[in-house]
């Protein structure tokens, strides 16, 4: 079992930046892919970005490409999401997710999920 804890959410004005962190603990040695999803009120959870734990390859949703950057620190078992040029439509609860022994997917097929952290972008 992998335990994921997100942090770094908050309230920011449009155009601002935030950095989210996701600390992983437990049986992390099997984790191969980490990702960020988000869910706005009344909407389905959607893929934001993902990173391969081994080689650092990344993949982004079109809506955040060029504004968000996902990265990892293997020594700290932590994944980050740097969010720049934030827009009001980025407002959502952001979730960290991990999957074992499989590559990047944009679907919800991840084994472990964090509790989420709220990001609110004001106009």
N, C-alpha and C positions, 0 to 999 in steps of 0.2 A: 504494500500500500504506500502510495506517495501522497504526502500532505503538502498542499500549496497554500501560501499566504500572500495575498496582494497588499500593496501599500502605495501611497503616493497620490491618490485621488484628491479632488478638491474642487473649488470654484475658481474659475479664471475667466478673464474677459476674452472676447473674440480677438484672434491674432496672437494670443499668448501661448505659453508652453507649459507642459507638465511632463514629469517622468514617473512612470509607474514601475514598480518592482514586484517581482514574484519570487519568493524564496521557497525552494523545494527541500523537503526532508523525508526521511524514511527510505524506502527501497528505490532510491534514485538511480541505481546503477543500470536498471533496465530501461530508463527513460531515454527515448531516442529523438523525440520531437516535442517542442514546446510551442504553444500558440497563445494568442490573445483573441478573445471574442468580446463582443459588446451587445448589450440589449437595452434598447430605449423603451420607455413606457408604451405599452400597447403594440409593440413590435416583436418579431421573432429575434432570437439570438443570432448574430451574424459574425462571420469570420472577419478578423482584422489583419492579423499577421502571424507568421510562423517561422520557426528557425530549427534547423537540424542541430542536435546537440553535438554531433561528432565533427562535422565539417563546416558548420556555421552558415550553410546556405539558407537563404531567406525567401519568403514569398509574401506578397502583400495584396490586400483587396485594392481594387482600382480607386475606391473612394478615399484611400489614405496614402496611396503611392506618392512619394515625393515630399510628404509631410511627416510621416511617422517612420521611425527606425527601430527595429527589434534587434536586440543584441543579448549576449550571454556572457556570464563569468563562470566558467566551469569550476574553478576553485571554490567559489562561494555557492555553487548550485543555485544561481540566481539568474533570472531572465528580466530584461528591462524593455520598456516601451517608451521611447522618447517621442513626444507628441508636440509638433510645432505648428504654427499657423492654424490654431484651433478655430473651429467654426461652431456656431450654436447647434448645428445638426450632429456634431460629435458627442453631444450630451447623451450619456448612457451609463449603465453599470458595466464596468469592464471586468472580464473574467480571464484568469490564467488557466490554461489546460495543458495536460501532458499525456503522451501516449507512448507505449512500450513497443520496441522492436518493429516499428513501422515508420514509414516516411510521412512527409507533410500531406495533410489533407485539409480542405476547407470545410468539410462537413463537421458535424458534432461528434464524430466517432473518436473521442478521446477518453482515456481511462480515468483520469483524475481531474478534478475541478476545484478551484478556489472558491471562496465565498463572495468574491467580487468587491470592487471599490468604485465609488460613485465619482464620476467626472461630470461637472456642470460647466457649460460655457455660456456666459451671458453675452447678449448682443453688444 
